[in-house]
Amino acid sequence: MHAFPLNTITMDLRQKVKRVRPGANVVQRLKRARSMLAKLQREASMRLTQMQDIGGCRAVVTTIDEVYALREQYRKSKSLHVLVNEDDYIANPKPSGYRSLHLVYRFQSRGHSQYIKLMFEVQLRTLTQHAWATAPTPFASARSATVTLSRAARPLRSSGRSRWC
């Protein structure tokens, strides 16, 4: 059910990425049934029809400035899709330290009414954020323990935001 909208959204993301960082990595994914069930059990009020990340795509770029440039590409877009939610985990990291920018859309199409209102998520992140988010599970406790960095180890700053992570 999500394959056509997901391919459409991913192709749109690829076009936007070409304008900001040609050659950047763009991938798509459908959430696994096991993950959906776990989320439904974890969040008692959650319904499958409300789950906004069943289908999603991700762009992995080099800098945070590029992440925000991609967000601007979406804001300026004349797309029919409706922005439902934006979670800026770069400006406001999760307690675990996770950082990424998530844009949640409701799919809209003039020619494919069966897909209207399906939700999908676009994730925008840097290479460093992606490496951190996809690190093997044994490192999860180390990620949680890494609350602060020494001043010397902090990333460069650009436009008031961390340039690399």
N, C-alpha and C positions, 0 to 999 in steps of 0.2 A: 504493500500500500504506500509506503514512504519512498520507494525507489525513484519514481519519476520526479517528485518534488525535490528530493535530495540531489539528484543529478542536475536539475535546473539550478538549484541554489549553489552547488559546487562550481558549475560553469560560470556563474555570475561572480563568485568569489575569485576564481582564476583570472577573470578579466580585470577586476579591481586590483588584484595583486600585481599584475603586469605593469600597471601605472605607478605603483609605489616601489616594488622590489622585484623586478623581473627575475625569474628563476627560483623564487621562494617556494618552499614546500607547501602544497595544498593537498589535504586528504579529506575523505568523507568516511562516515561510519554510521551504522545502525546499532543501537544499543542492544546488547545480548538479552535474551529472555531472562536469564538468571539475574542480570543486573536490574531489569525492570521489576521482577518479583521482589528482590531485596529492597528496592526503593519503596514499593508499595507496602511492604511489611514494616519498614523503618518509619514511614510517614503515614500514620493512620488515616489522615484526611485526604491523602493523595488518591486520585483516580487515574486510570490509564489514559483517559481522554484529556487530562490536564497535564500529563507529563510532557514537558517542553523539550526534552533532549533525547527523544526516541531516535530521531534522525538529526545528524549534525555534520558540519564540516569545520575544518580548522586551517588557518594559515599560520605558518611559522616564519617570522621575519627576523631581521637582525637586531633592530633597535626598538625601543619603546616609542620613539617618534614615528616610526613606520607603523606601529600598531595603531596609534592615534590618527595617522594619515589615512589608514584603511577605514577606521570608524567614520572619518569625514566623508570618504567615498560613499559609504552607506547612507549617511545623513543627506547628502546631495543627490542621491539616486532618485530617479523617477519611477522606481519599482512599485508595483501594486501591493507587494507584501507589506504587512502591517507590523511595525515594531511594537512588541508587547512588553518587553522588559530589557533593561541593560544592567548588567552587573559588572562594575569595574573593580575587579579584584587586584588590579595593579595599584590604583590609588588607595584602595581599601582591602589589603590582603586578608585572606581567611586566617583564623587563629593558627592553623597548621603552617602558614607561610605561603600557601598556594597563591599564585598570581597569574592572571589572565583577564582578558576582556571578553565577556560573553554578551552576545546580542541574540535575543529570542524574538523570532518572527512568526506570524501566522501567515501561512501560504495563501496567496490569492492568484487566480488565473481566470482569464476570460474564456479560454477554450477547454479547460479541464475542471469542470465543476465538482467532480468527485473528490478532488484533493483540497478544495477550499477549506480553510480553517485548520488544516493540519499544522502542528507546531514544529518548528525546527530551530536549532541553535547554531550560531556561527561563533567560533572561538578564535580569538586573535591573540597571539603571544609571541614572545621572542624565543630565540634558540635556547638561551639560558633558562627561561621559564619552562620551556618544553622539556629540557633535560631534567629539571627538578621534578616536574609533574609526572614524568614517566620513569623515574628512578625505580629500581627494583624494591619490592616491599620491605626487605630487611633494613633498608635505609630510611624507612618512614620514621622510626624513632629518632634517628639522627637529624632528620629534617625538623621534627618538632622541637628538638633540643637547640637547634640553631636559631636562637631568638635575636641575637645581636652579632654584628660583625665588628671586628676591630676597625678603627678609623682607617688604617692603612689598607685593609682588605675591601673597603667599600668601593662600589663601582663608580665610574665617572658620572658626572651629572651633565645633563643637557636639557635646556628649556625647563629647568626646575624639576625634572623627573630623572630617575635613574636611567642611564643610557643603555645599559646592557641587560638588566634584569628587572 
